[in-house]
């Protein structure tokens, strides 16, 4: 994929994940980064579990990135709430 596609997929997945997990998001650049890192996590997770989607193309890419981004945001939220309890 070219860089523009990565940015668009990252933005869409990051925005959707922020909306699902709750919160206001991390800004434009932050949501793109969350979406791109989510794509890597989602790709690894789907490959490891042997899961494939019944559709392909950009929709499948965004779906995998979205799942990974939600997982990433849940991990970040857990780590942040855990660090607040120690204080």
Secondary structure, 3 states (H helix, E strand, C coil): CCHHHHHHHHHHHHHHHHHHHCCCCCHHHHHHHHHHHHHHHHHHHHHHHCCCCCCCCHHHHHHHHHHHHHHHHHHHHHHHHHHHHHC
